[in-house]
Amino acid sequence: MRTRTLMAGAIALPLNAVVFGVGAVTVLSIPALAPYWKYVLPVVIVAGIALTVPLAWKLAPRLRLNSQYYPRLFRKSKEARDDAGAGR
């Protein structure tokens, strides 16, 4: 499997919980929707599940370690080895 697929699968459940939580709190905090909660909450659940997959797929590459942000980790010169040995 590709790394992106594994990462998307790993973050899908927590992301689904957040998306559902935001939707449920939004719906339950609007008093005008009280008579329609039994219809609106299943819509929130389905929408949360439907939004989880594309959001996780989009978010997964952003969670990978990037050489742009951590240049010392990706140096392949002698000084990089010297830096690693200096901590002994």
C-alpha positions in Angstrom: 0.0 0.0 0.0 1.1 3.6 -0.6 2.1 5.7 2.4 -0.6 8.2 1.6 -3.3 5.5 1.7 -2.0 4.3 5.1 -1.8 7.8 6.5 -5.3 8.7 5.2 -6.7 5.5 6.8 -5.0 6.3 10.1 -6.4 9.8 10.4 -9.8 9.0 9.0 -11.4 7.9 12.3 -10.3 10.9 14.4 -11.1 13.2 11.5 -14.6 11.7 11.3 -15.1 12.3 15.0 -14.2 15.9 14.6 -16.4 16.5 11.6 -19.3 14.8 13.2 -18.8 16.7 16.5 -18.7 20.0 14.8 -21.8 19.2 12.8 -23.7 17.8 15.8 -22.8 20.7 18.1 -23.9 23.1 15.4 -27.2 21.4 14.8 -28.0 21.0 18.5 -27.1 24.5 19.4 -29.7 26.0 17.1 -33.0 26.0 19.0 -35.1 26.5 15.8 -34.0 23.0 14.6 -35.2 21.2 17.7 -38.4 19.8 16.1 -36.2 18.5 13.2 -33.4 16.9 15.1 -34.5 13.4 14.3 -34.2 14.3 10.6 -31.1 16.6 10.6 -28.8 14.5 12.8 -28.8 11.5 10.4 -27.9 14.0 7.6 -25.0 15.2 9.7 -23.8 11.6 10.2 -24.0 10.8 6.5 -22.3 14.1 5.6 -19.6 13.5 8.1 -18.8 10.1 6.7 -18.9 11.5 3.1 -16.6 14.3 4.0 -14.1 12.2 5.9 -12.6 10.4 3.0 -11.7 13.4 0.8 -10.5 15.4 3.8 -8.3 12.6 5.0 -6.9 12.1 1.5 -6.1 15.8 1.2 -4.6 16.1 4.7 -2.4 13.0 4.6 0.5 14.4 2.5 0.6 17.5 4.7 1.4 15.4 7.7 4.6 13.9 6.2 8.0 15.1 7.3 9.2 17.7 4.8 12.9 18.6 4.1 11.9 22.2 3.6 11.0 22.5 7.3 13.7 20.3 8.7 16.8 20.8 6.5 19.3 19.4 9.0 17.6 16.0 9.0 18.1 15.7 5.2 21.7 16.8 4.8 23.9 14.1 3.3 27.2 15.8 3.8 30.1 15.1 6.2 29.0 17.9 8.4 25.6 16.2 8.9 27.4 13.1 10.2 29.6 15.3 12.4 26.5 16.9 13.9 25.0 13.5 14.6 28.2 12.3 16.4 28.6 15.5 18.4 25.8 14.5 20.8 27.7 11.5 22.1 
